[in-house]
Amino acid sequence: MTTYPPGRQAFSRSAPVRLWEDGFALDPYRYYADLRAQGPVGWAELAPGVPAYVVTDRRAALNLLHDTETFSHDPRPWESTVADDTPVLGMMRWRPNSLFADGTAHVRYRRSLIDTFERIEPHDLRARVHGAVRVLVGRIGPRGRADLVGEFARPLMALVFNSLFGLPDSQSDRLESALGKMMEGGSQAAEGEAEFGGYVLGLIAAKAERRGDDLPSWLLDHPAGLTPEEVTWQVFLTLGAGHEPTANLVSNALSRILGNPLYYSTLTSGARPVMDAVVEVLHHETPLANYGIHYARRPVTFHGTWIRAAVPVVISYGALAHTAEQEVTDGRHPKDASHLSWSAGPHACPVRQHTLLIATEAIERLTQWLPDLEPVLPRERLSWRPGPFHRSLTSLPVRFSPRSPDQPGDPS
């Protein structure tokens, strides 16, 4: 078990930093500064009256992510202390899947996910992304203007994931709407959770009756012997963790690229790979800003702060990324080029390569179709969606020369 420095106090004497208010979406870095001023572990609220410890120090984050003896992913002791209408409950409620499991149960769930995703060949995933981009360019291309969040990044993920999960394109809007409500953790969070739950339940019921060449069917037939209920919650996790953060990764990367014309020209000319832009976002503006939620199994002193049991301990990947950005030495790379956007330890993201492929192929293909994308607003005037967990643009309006996917000279 890890040994931590002796404690200073039970809680910060400061008022909790309110990650749920509108100002956090506008300028999260001011809030992260307030948290860091409290030490490696700050005191915050995820929603009104829902307190949490927030880890803003890299060493402390790594200690926590690897210490399975002291910290658990099971939220049920905390869940019993909050009201049923708590707005962040949709993102934090216990379900029998790999995110909320420890020990052998976690290994079993995680193995089934890894094995299932390994069945997706890179060339197949690439083709699905290319097909989705073509569909979306067909919608927006002739107009010469678009919102790259609402009309590209988010529907792109719904199209790709519906394809992987064996659902028709017509269901993509339903998926996108439900996940957006749930992720924001606001007044519509419970509605979004219910809609998303209904979406997944219907999907698994259909696959249990008739298998297909898709992820839910592969999970149902995996040697781990998952029950239909367990498969339902694995799919619930995979769709939620895959759709929203990946959509945000794409739109955040596009906003950084288009906000710097010189940078954009190096990407469209092939002098610099799109992967550079995607990795830059993971370093400096990670799409899942605050998550990796743990709970102390018993009261413990952790990096100078007394942590109570059954209180969420959140990893602030956003605060860690911003700290790295402040340490830039050569204009491109932080002193420590590593980041924790994929988390670390036993619960590190098991499908990071799939996520990177989707994001880079989507951006590369879009800029091939529409090479003269131009932002309508400067980056500092873009707005961000509220919510304690994500860093997500509300919209990214652009203009470009109108074109359709079937005109001569388009990408093959």
Salt bridges, closest charged atoms under 4 A:
GLU21 OE1 - ARG18 NE 3.06
ASP74 OD2 - ARG76 NH2 2.68
ASP102 OD2 - ARG297 NH2 3.81
ASP115 OD1 - ARG111 NH2 2.94
ASP115 OD2 - HIS222 NE2 2.89
ASP124 OD2 - ARG128 NE 2.99
GLU151 OE2 - ARG143 NH2 2.71
GLU176 OE2 - ARG154 NE 3.75
GLU184 OE2 - ARG385 NE 2.94
GLU191 OE2 - LYS181 NZ 2.72
GLU193 OE2 - ARG93 NE 2.81
GLU193 OE2 - ARG95 NH2 2.97
GLU195 OE2 - LYS181 NZ 3.02
ASP214 OD2 - LYS207 NZ 2.79
ASP221 OD1 - ARG211 NH2 2.96
GLU230 OE2 - ARG108 NH1 2.90
GLU244 OE2 - ARG154 NH1 2.37
GLU244 OE2 - HIS243 ND1 3.74
GLU244 OE1 - ARG385 NH1 3.21
ASP276 OD2 - ARG272 NE 3.14
ASP276 OD2 - ARG332 NH2 3.28
GLU280 OE2 - ARG256 NE 3.19
GLU280 OE1 - ARG272 NH2 3.90
GLU285 OE1 - ARG256 NH1 3.81
GLU285 OE1 - ARG379 NH2 2.39
GLU285 OE2 - ARG391 NE 3.96
GLU325 OE2 - ARG256 NH2 3.68
ASP336 OD2 - ARG58 NE 3.33
GLU361 OE2 - ARG126 NE 3.07
GLU361 OE1 - HIS130 NE2 2.70
GLU374 OE2 - ARG399 NH2 3.51
ASP410 OD1 - ARG403 NH2 2.24
